[in-house]
Amino acid sequence: MGFRKTILLLIGLSLFWLLSNTLFKDNLGSSIRYFNDDGDWKDYAADASYYLHGQVPYRDTLSEYPQIPTYLFAVPYLLFQAPPGEALNFQLYSAFFTLMMVAVLCGTIILLYRMLPSHKNRAFLLLLPAPLYFSYNRFDILPSFLVLLSLFLLQQKKSVWVGIVLGIATLTKWYPALLLPIYLSYIFHSQHRFDWRMLLAFCLACLAILAPTFALGGLKAVLVPYLFHAERGFEYVALPTILKVVPLIWFNFQVNPDFLKNIFLILSILPLPLSVFAQVDTYEKVVYWSVIAIAFFIIFSRIWSPQWILWVLPLAILVSQTPPDIAWIVAYGLVDYAAFPILFNLLGTISWPLIFLSLAMFIILFHFALVSFQHVRVKRLLV
């Protein structure tokens, strides 16, 4: 990215951050969280309170997130020490946290711009309403950046660093682990060898991050966030929730929730065994399979998290080739924001308009997966 575009991007994101933390801090007096969603920030601040009280995370306090974000949440407390006996001003906490995420978004756009083989300005599609909103209000832009960096390093044939970065990404949000088999398959088919160095680097990176938790709290502490999410049920307007609720309303028919849970778990990881039989022999196919794997995971998850757009959108931009591809990306960036925060805050956690928009997002994700699948071929099994 040239100097002029970089400066304009920095100025634009700085202005956005400044306005969001001042003029638009109260969302223009609306109950709809158009700009600021402090609910998650309060959770982040609460999760990081272990730092203020000298506690051990996961052992003494609950955190639903992996180690990297749990430590990251404490950075504002570390840098801005409050007077003894007083908590850090929440406005200062949220302002610094959002500044960190806006900086990561900036780095993600610059990296994506560099990685795009042509039409590099498509990197600025990350400034669409939904990705901009969730980059500012959540931390999912961080694992998205790390995944993008791992792909960049894979292209540069730096397999050890690929494993390390992907390991760090996995302990930020767990979904990047889905990409490891695809990366290993690529090395196997393109270089005719199994990349033990990448696998070992990934495992060691994960173990190094988990080690302090294990040392201070044991296996029980390590398992805390995993057990927390394992116990979560169907949420909001996730696809299994819709398939559970709609038949009940329309036909008074109750779908077995355990059946839905098991079927959707299988579907969410279906691309992984398929990729084993695929000829993942080019870098482009790696990106396409990554889009497929992440899209399936989001579509068939029992958890509805609209910020997950940040997981797949940079990769969808990376493989975009035609104007219709861009149209689908723009539609996703607009529909996702319309679903959350607008309809979610306006009509509640579940409503027919929100269900329709959620289904529209799943259709868009399925389109991304289908287009990507058209660019790869699964080897036919011998019969």
N, C-alpha and C positions, 0 to 999 in steps of 0.2 A: 504494500500500500504506500502510495506516495506521501510525501511530507504534508502537502496541502490537505489531502483527504484525512490523514491521521489527526491533524490539528482540528479540522472541522468536526470529526467524530468525537474527539475529546471535549471540545467546547459544547457540542450538542448534548452529550451525556452528562456533562457537569451541570449544564443549565437544567436539564431534566431532573437531576438529583436535587439541585438547589430549590427548584420550584416545588417539587414533591415534598420536601421537608419544611417548607415555609408556607407559601400561598395555598397549596393544595393539601396541607397537612391534615385538615379535618374533612377532606373530600367535599369541599365546598358546602359543608353543612348537611350533606346528604347521608342517609343511612346506607346507601350503596357505596361500597368501598372502591370507588373509581380509580383512585391513585394509591392509597395506603391501606394495607391490611395488617393491622397491628396484632391480630390474634396470634399468628404464628410467631411474631417477634417476641411476644410475651412468653410463649412457650420456650423459645430459644433462650431467653434471659433466665427463665426459671430452671431450665435444664443445666445452665451454666452456673447456677448459684452454688454448686459444689466448690467452686474456686473461692468464693467469699467466705465459706465456712470451713475451709480446710478438709473437705470431704473427698472421698474417692468415688468418681462416677461409676455407675452400674453396681457398685457394692453398697454405697450409702444413699445414692439417689437414683431415681429411675430416668433413663433416657431411651427413647424409642429409636434413636438414630445410631448408626455406626460411629466408630471412634473419631474419625476425622471431623465431621460436623460438631460432635459433642465437644471436642477441644476447640474448634473454631468459634463456637458460641461464647467461649470465655475470653476471647481476645479483647473485646472492648473493656472488660473488667481488668484485664492485665495492663492495658495501655492507659486507662483513665481510672486511677485509684480514687475511690470515694473517701471522704473523711471517715475516721473510725466510727463504727456503729451506724453508718448511713449507707443505704443502697445507692448504686449509681443511678443518676437521673435517667429515666427510661427514654426520654427524647434524645439524649446524647447517645445512649446505647443503640437505639434504632437508627439514628443518623449515621453512626459509624459503620454499623452492620450493612446498611444499604449501600454505603459508599464502597465497601469491599466488594459487594456483589456487582455493582455497576462497573467497577474496575475489571472484574472477571469477564463481564459481558463485553467490554471493550477489547480485552485480549482475545476473546473467542471470535469476535468479528474480524480482527486483524489476522488471526491464524486462518480462519475460514477463507478470507480474501486471498491469502497466499496459496492455499491449497487448491482453490478452484482453477481448473485448467484454462477456462475462458469465461467470459461474462462475469468477471470478478465482482462487479457491483451487486450481484445477487447476495453477497454476504450481508448486505444491509437489510435484507428481509428479516433478519433477527430483530429489527426495530419495529416490526409489526406490533399491534397492540398487545396481543397475548404474550409473546416471548419477552417483550420489554417489561410488561407488568410483572410477570413471574420471575424474571431475572432480578428485578428490584425487590420484590416482596418475599422471595424464597431463596434457597441456596442451591437449587437444582442446576443452575448454570455452571456451578463448579464441577460436578461430575461430567457434565456435557463437554466442558472445555478439556477435561482430562482425557475423555474418550477421543475427542478430536485430535489431541496431542499424541495419543497412542497410535492413531492411524497415520499421522504425519511421520512419526518415528518408524512405523512399520514400512512406510514407503521409502524411508532412508536406510532400511535394512539394519536398524539398530535394535536387534531383538531383545537384548538384556534390558534396555531402557523401556522398550514396549511392555515387558513383563512388570517392571517396577511401577510404571505410570498406571497401567491397568490395575495393578494391585491396590495402589492408592485410591484410584477411582472406585474400586469395588468396596473399599472401606469408607467411602463417602456416601454412595448409594449402591445397593447390591447388584443392580441390573448390568453393570459392565462385565460381570463374570460371564454373562451370556456370550460375550464376544470372544472369549479366550479359545473355545474350540474352533471357531471360524478362523482366527489368526493362525492357530496351529495347523489347521487343514490347508491353509494357503501356503505355508512354508513346506508342508509335506508334498503337495502337488506341484509346486513351482520349483522346489529345490531338491525334491526326492529324499528328504530326510526328516526325522522328527526333531523339532527344536526343543531339546531338553533345557537349554539355557533360558529360553523364554519362560517355560513352565516353572523352572526352579526360581527364577527371578520373581515371578508372580507370587509363588507360594511364600518365599522368604519375605517379600514386602508385606504380605498380609499378616504373616506370623510376627514380624517386627512391630507392626501397628497394634496387634492384639496382645503382645507380650506384657505391656504394663498392666493392662486390665487383668490378665491371668495371674500375674505375679502378686497383685494387690487384692484381688477378689476371688481368684480361683475360676474354675470352669463355670460355676453358677453365675458369676458376674459377666463372663463372656457371652453366655446364652441369653442374657436379659432382653436385648432388643429383638432377637430371633423369636423367642417365646411370645413376646408381646405381639408381634405381627402375625404369628401363627394362630393366635386366638382371636384375631379380628374377623368379623363376619362380613356379609355383603354390605356395601356402603353406598349411600346416595344414589346416583344413577349409573353405576357400573353396569356393564352388560348383563352379568348374572342376576343383578338386582332387578333389572327391567324384565328379564325372562321369568323371574319369580313373581313380580308384582302384577304384570299385565294379565297373565292367565288367571290370576286370582280375582282381579277386578272384572274382567270381561266374561270369564267362563266359570268362576267360582271353583277353579281347579288349582290345587296346591302342588307345585313342583317340588320334588324332594330336594332340599337344599344340599344335602351331602352328595347327591348325584351330580348336581350342578357344580359344586365345588371341585369334585374329582375330575369331571370332564373338562372343566375350564383350566384346571391345573395342567392337564395333559396338553390341551391346545396351546396354552401359553408358552410351552417349551418345545412344541412340535418342530419348529425350524432347526433345532439343534441336531436331532438325529438325521433330518433331511440333509443338512449341510455335510454330514459325514459321507454321504453318497454323492455329493456334488463335486464337480470338477472345479474347485475353488483354486484356479491356477493363475489368476490375474488380480492385481490390486483392486481393479474396478469391481470384480465379483465380491471381494471382501466387503466393500462398502455396501453393495447391494444386499448381501446376506445380513449385514449388520442392521440395515433398515428393516428387513423382513423380521429378524429376531426381536428387535425392540418393538416394532409395530404389533406383532402378535402378543408380546408380553403385556402391552398396554391394553389392547382390545379385550383380552380374555382375563384380565385381572379382576378380582372381586373388590378391589379398592378403586375408587374414582378420585383421581388426583389430576386436575386440569393442568397443573404445572409440569406434568410429564411431557407436555409439548416440547420442552427444552431438551428432552432426551433424543428425540427423533428428528426435529426440524433441521438442525445443522447438517445432518447426514442426508436428509431429503434434498436440501439445497445443494449439497455437494454432488449429487447424482442427477440433478435437474438438467434437462437438455432442451426442452421445447417450451413455447409459451403456455400450452395447457398445463405443463408441470408447475410453472410459476403460478398459474391461476389456482391450482389445488392448494399450493402452499399459502397463498394469500387468503384463500377461503378458510383454511385451518386457523391462521393467525387472527382472523376476525370472529369466526364462530366460537372459538374457544374463549375469547374475551367476553363475547355476548352471553355465553353460558355462565362463566364466572369471571368477574363478580356480579354482572348485571342481573341475570335471571335468578341466580342463586340467592342473591340478597333481596331481590324484589318479590319473588314468589315462594321462597322457601327451599328446603333441601331436596325436595322432590315435587315435581309438577309436570303436567303434560308438555308445556313448552320446553322445559329443561330436558325432559326425556327425548324429545324430538331433536334438540340441538346435540345432546349426547350421542344419539344414534348417527347424526350427521358427522360428528367427529370420528366415530368408529368407521363409517363408510370412507371417509378421507384417509384414515390410517390403512384400511384394507386396500384402498387404491394405491397408496405408496407401496405396500407389500406386493400387490399384484404386478405393478409396473416393474418393480425390482426383480420379481420372479421371472418376468418375461426376458430379462437380460441374463439370466443364469439358467443352467440346465442341470437337472438331477440325473445322474447316471442310472440307467435302467438296471434293475437287479436281474441276474441270470435266473432263468426259470427252467 
